[in-house]
Amino acid sequence: MELCYRLQDDNLAAGWNALASFIRDNNSVPAPMRELFILRTGVLNSAAYVWLQHESVGRDAGLTLDQLREIRFTPSFVSGLQSKHSTSLTPELTAAMVLTDFMTDAVKVPQPVFDNLHKFLSDKQMVDAVATVGTYNLVSRFVVALDVDSKMDVPVPVPM
């Protein structure tokens, strides 16, 4: 059976678009961090579709090629262990990547991980950060499960 679907439920599509539009367009998180959240969830969930939709948005938001490669290739939970000299990510983006790794791969976020990101973000921004990672875990898992655009078996691209 072919598993390639489009979003064919009008009510679901309306709710989906409202949530996704808010996360993309009305989010209080800085744009580079927002795109890191989205791209990293795509990587961790093997969702090439998400990466393909957002790599250029991430570049436009200010993510560099080195940062995109780090988001793409760093194994889960490693970014918080790297020294400041071995990363292209700012301390804020490193903290964001660690949060994303925990929310995506462990679900539970240890308090020190949350507190480390909170040093850079307001309370409202922390809620938006968690909402962004949570939403794009939904998005990435949904598009993989339904093989949107026949991308289920496509590896997440390498940034060039």
C-alpha positions as CSV (number, residue, x, y, z in Angstrom):
1,M,0.0,0.0,0.0
2,E,1.3,3.4,-0.9
3,L,1.7,5.7,2.2
4,C,2.0,9.0,0.4
5,Y,-0.8,11.3,1.6
6,R,-1.8,15.0,1.7
7,L,-3.6,16.6,4.6
8,Q,-7.1,15.8,3.4
9,D,-9.2,16.6,6.5
10,D,-10.4,20.2,6.2
11,N,-10.9,20.6,10.0
12,L,-7.5,19.2,10.8
13,A,-5.9,21.3,8.1
14,A,-7.5,24.5,9.5
15,G,-6.3,23.8,13.0
16,W,-2.9,22.7,11.8
17,N,-2.4,25.9,9.7
18,A,-3.4,28.0,12.7
19,L,-0.9,26.4,15.0
20,A,1.9,26.2,12.5
21,S,1.3,29.8,11.4
22,F,1.5,31.0,15.0
23,I,4.7,29.0,15.7
24,R,6.3,30.3,12.4
25,D,5.1,33.8,12.3
26,N,4.1,35.1,15.8
27,N,6.7,33.4,18.0
28,S,8.6,35.5,20.5
29,V,11.8,33.3,20.2
30,P,14.6,34.8,18.1
31,A,14.3,33.6,14.5
32,P,17.7,31.7,14.3
33,M,16.7,29.8,17.5
34,R,13.2,29.1,16.2
35,E,14.7,27.6,13.0
36,L,17.2,25.6,15.0
37,F,14.3,24.0,17.0
38,I,12.5,23.2,13.8
39,L,15.5,21.8,11.9
40,R,16.8,19.8,14.9
41,T,13.5,18.1,15.4
42,G,13.5,17.2,11.7
43,V,17.0,15.7,12.0
44,L,16.2,13.7,15.2
45,N,13.0,12.4,13.7
46,S,14.6,11.7,10.3
47,A,12.1,14.0,8.6
48,A,13.8,15.1,5.4
49,Y,10.6,17.0,4.4
50,V,11.0,19.3,7.4
51,W,14.6,20.0,6.7
52,L,13.9,20.7,3.0
53,Q,11.2,23.2,4.0
54,H,13.2,25.0,6.6
55,E,16.9,24.9,5.7
56,S,16.6,28.0,3.5
57,V,14.4,29.7,6.2
58,G,17.2,29.0,8.7
59,R,19.8,30.5,6.4
60,D,17.6,33.6,5.9
61,A,17.2,33.8,9.7
62,G,21.0,33.9,10.1
63,L,22.1,30.4,10.6
64,T,25.5,29.8,9.0
65,L,26.6,26.8,7.0
66,D,28.7,25.6,9.9
67,Q,25.8,25.9,12.3
68,L,23.5,24.1,9.9
69,R,26.0,21.3,9.6
70,E,26.3,21.1,13.4
71,I,22.5,21.0,13.8
72,R,22.5,18.2,11.2
73,F,25.4,16.0,12.3
74,T,25.8,16.4,16.1
75,P,24.5,13.2,17.8
76,S,21.8,13.7,20.4
77,F,22.9,15.1,23.8
78,V,26.5,15.8,22.6
79,S,26.1,19.5,21.9
80,G,26.0,20.4,25.6
81,L,29.2,18.5,26.2
82,Q,31.3,20.3,23.5
83,S,33.8,22.9,24.6
84,K,33.2,26.5,23.5
85,H,36.1,26.1,21.0
86,S,34.6,23.1,19.2
87,T,31.2,24.5,18.3
88,S,29.9,27.0,15.8
89,L,26.8,27.6,17.9
90,T,26.5,30.5,20.3
91,P,25.8,29.6,23.9
92,E,22.1,30.4,23.3
93,L,21.8,28.1,20.3
94,T,23.7,25.4,22.1
95,A,21.3,25.6,25.0
96,A,18.4,25.5,22.5
97,M,19.8,22.4,20.8
98,V,20.2,20.6,24.2
99,L,16.5,21.4,25.0
100,T,15.5,20.1,21.6
101,D,17.4,16.9,22.1
102,F,15.8,16.2,25.5
103,M,12.3,17.1,24.4
104,T,12.6,14.9,21.2
105,D,14.6,11.9,22.4
106,A,14.0,11.8,26.1
107,V,10.7,13.7,26.4
108,K,11.5,14.7,30.0
109,V,13.7,17.8,30.3
110,P,16.1,18.0,33.3
111,Q,15.7,21.2,35.3
112,P,19.4,22.3,34.6
113,V,18.7,22.0,30.8
114,F,15.6,24.1,31.1
115,D,17.4,26.6,33.4
116,N,20.3,26.9,31.0
117,L,18.1,28.0,28.1
118,H,16.0,30.2,30.5
119,K,19.2,32.3,31.1
120,F,18.8,33.6,27.5
121,L,15.0,33.7,27.2
122,S,12.0,35.3,29.1
123,D,9.3,33.2,30.6
124,K,7.1,33.9,27.5
125,Q,9.9,32.9,25.2
126,M,10.5,29.7,27.1
127,V,6.8,28.7,26.6
128,D,7.2,29.6,22.9
129,A,10.4,27.5,22.7
130,V,8.7,24.5,24.2
131,A,5.7,25.0,22.0
132,T,7.9,25.2,18.9
133,V,9.8,22.0,19.7
134,G,6.6,20.2,20.6
135,T,4.8,21.4,17.5
136,Y,7.6,20.4,15.2
137,N,7.9,17.0,16.8
138,L,4.2,16.6,15.8
139,V,4.9,17.9,12.3
140,S,8.0,15.8,11.7
141,R,6.4,12.6,13.0
142,F,3.3,13.3,11.0
143,V,5.0,13.9,7.7
144,V,7.2,10.8,8.1
145,A,4.3,8.5,9.1
146,L,2.2,9.7,6.1
147,D,5.3,9.9,3.8
148,V,4.4,13.4,2.7
149,D,6.0,14.1,-0.7
150,S,7.5,10.6,-0.7
151,K,10.2,11.7,1.7
152,M,9.9,9.0,4.3
153,D,13.0,7.1,3.1
154,V,15.0,10.1,2.0
155,P,17.9,11.0,4.3
156,V,18.0,14.4,5.9
157,P,20.1,16.5,3.4
158,V,23.6,17.6,4.0
159,P,23.8,21.4,4.1
160,M,26.0,22.8,1.3
